[in-house]
Amino acid sequence: MIALPNDLPLIRLHDGDAIPFEPEWLTCSLARAARRAGLVQWWLAPHVTASVTEYLRADHHSPVIDATRLEQAVQSVLQVIGYAEVGRYFAVGRPVIAISLVDLVREAGAGYELAFFRLLSRRLAEAIASHTPHFQLIGLDLCVRLLSARKSWSRECSTLQSEIVLFARQHTACASDGHDVTFSLT
């Protein structure tokens, strides 16, 4: 028998890919469904995720389940707690993609902002083209310090940080017509 991470099955997506189940991915998908249902700040997404995660860990003995079964399990939980309207908008999407800003700085070379922004633009376009509904930009503070060649935070760092955030927002908004895309910065 194959031991899966955290005793959770793989999820076979609608396109046939089998990927590991990640609770954060489910939470993002639930939050997106809630927004579509008109619930902008829906606080129950992590709780529904915890419930479904425990169901998968305890009650599902197959190493792979279809996305349709996962969707049915989520919709069932949502119906029980009185949020069937969120379930109508819920669909299993692609998992969260992480983009390391520090790796982009290292690839561009410390202090080379233009090369960094060109690489970031390319990675954002790839993430959006993959139809992933949510991605993370990781390492913002260190990225800014490396790009500005500063050991400690300065006003210049704050300005550069704002430029990176604005750049990511603009590229995401322009390139994502046709599907819902969100990102987070850490």
N, C-alpha and C positions, 0 to 999 in steps of 0.2 A: 504494500500500500504506500502511496506517496503522501508525505506529510506536507500539508499546505500551510502557509503562514497564518498564524492565529486560528488554525482550524477552520478557516473560511474557504468556501469553494471558489473556483474560477467562474467568471461570468462569460458566457458565449454571447457576444454582441450580435445584433441583427445582420451584420456583414460577415459573420463567421469567425471573427477574431475572438480568442479566449484570453481574458485579462484577469488579473487578481482583483478581488473585491476590495475596495478601499472605502471606509466609512466617509471620509471627507468628500469623495466624489459623489456619494449618495446625498449627503447634506447639500451640496451645491445644486444637484439636480432637483431636490425638493424645494429649495429656496427659489429656483427658477420657475418651477411649476406654481408655487404660491404667488409669485409676482404676476404671472400670467393670469392667475385667478383673481387678481386684484388685492392680494394681501402683501403689501410692500415689505413690512418688517415682521415676517412671520417667525415667531420665536419657537415653534414646535419642531422645526426641521432636525435639530440635533437629537431630540427625544425620539422622533420617529426613526431616525437613523439607528439609534441605540437599540430600539425594539427589533428592527429588521436584522441588524447585525447579530443579535442574540438568537433570533430565529434561525438564521443561516448557520450559526456556530453549533447550536444545540439540536436542531430538528432536521437538518439536511445532511444526509450521509453521502450524497453523490459528490465527486470531486469537481464536477462542472454542472452548472445549471444555465438554462437559457435565459436571456434577457427578458423574455415574455413572462417567465415564472417569477422573476424578481419584480417586474412591474406589477404582476397580480398580487404578490405579497405586500408590496408597498400600498397599492390601492386598497387592499383589504384592511390594513392598519388604519389608513386615512378614513375609510368609511366608518370603522368602529368608533373612532374618536370624533366623528362629526365633521370631517373635512373632505367629503367626497368630491367637492368641486376642485380641490387641489389635485386629487387623484385623476381627474379627467384630463389635466394638463401634464401629468407626470409621464416622462419617457426616459428610459435609460439612454444616456448619451455616452460620448467618449469620456475617458477619465481625464483628470486634471493633468495638465502639462506644466512642468516646472522649468523656468528659464533662469539660469544663474547669471545674474548681472556681473558678478565677480569674474566668472569664466569669460564673459564677453570683453571685459576690461583687459584681462590677461591676453586674450587672443588679439585684441586691437593694439595692445601696448600701453602701458601706464602713461597718462598724460595726452593720449591721442583721442580727443573727444569726437572728432569727425568720424574716425574709423569705428569707434564704439557705437555711435548713433546709426551708422550704416549697418553694422552687425545686428543691433537691436531691431532695426526696421525689418531686416530679413527674417529674424527669429519670430517676430510678431506676425509677419505675413504667413510664415509656415504654420504657426499655431492656429491662426484664423482659418487658413486653407484646410486644415485637418478637421474642421467643424467641431472642434473641442469647445464646449460651451464655457469652460472656465480654465484659466491658466494663472500661474503664480510667477511673479517676478521676485526672485530671491536675492537677498544680499545688498539691498539698496544703500545702506549706510557705508559699508565697506567699499562698495563700488564707487561711491562719490568721493570718499577719501583717497582711493587709489587714482581715480581720474584727475583729481585736483592736486595730487601729490602732497596731501596734508596728513599729519599724524593725529592732529586734533581737529575738532569741528570748527568751522569758521563761517562767516557770512557768505563767502564764496561757495562753500559747501551747500549751504541752504539754497542758494540760487540755483546751483547745478542740480540739486535734488528736485527742486520745483520744475526745472526744465525736463528732467527725465520723466517725471510723473505726467506732465502735460503732453510730452511726446507720445508716451504710451496711450494716453487717453485719446489723443487725436488719431493715431494710427488705428486704434481699435474701433473708434466710431466710424471712420472712413471706410475701412475694409470689411466691416462685419454686416453690411446690408444683406438681408435675407435670413439671418439667424441671430439669435440672442447670444452675446458674448460678454463675459465679465472677467475681470482680472483682479488679483490682489497683490499688494506689495508687502514684502517682509524684509 
